[in-house]
């Protein structure tokens, strides 16, 4: 943190005040990728009315973004994991889980799928989104040689299909 503060020309205390810890800083570094995800969601809304297809597109985009910024993604994922282990469900404002709305973006798409009857409604949309996002990012972190498309396909086939209704039943 000291090196970062010196490179930024500020006091180390300022870096801690702004980011809370190395974990918060790692999340803040990844935050620039959120706008790419948001723009993609907006494009997908224009391209398809199928909520499940929008979710699959989001998963593909998330893995491509994560892989394109690999070192920062790894730091962010380790930061989220450390905070989750240390704090459990207690999330402070500078917690990387509060800084990065990755599952929140997907939860909106899942809720749309639930409203259309294509995604089971027996689970909260945020829980499904968090599960899909976490599984996908864990796969990215542990399968460095796997293509983005293969990572997204695996998670979609294994997990998304598990909460997709058959014939509109929930």
Secondary structure, 3 states (H helix, E strand, C coil): CHHHHHHHCCCHHHHHHHHCCHHHHHHHHHCHHHHHHHHHHHHHHHHCCCHHHHHHHHHHHHHHHHHHCHHHHHHHHHHHHHHHHHHCCCCCCCCHHHHCCHHHHHHHHHHHHHHHCCECCCCCHHHHHHHHHHHHHHHHHHCCCCCHHHHHHHHHHHHHHHHECCCCCC
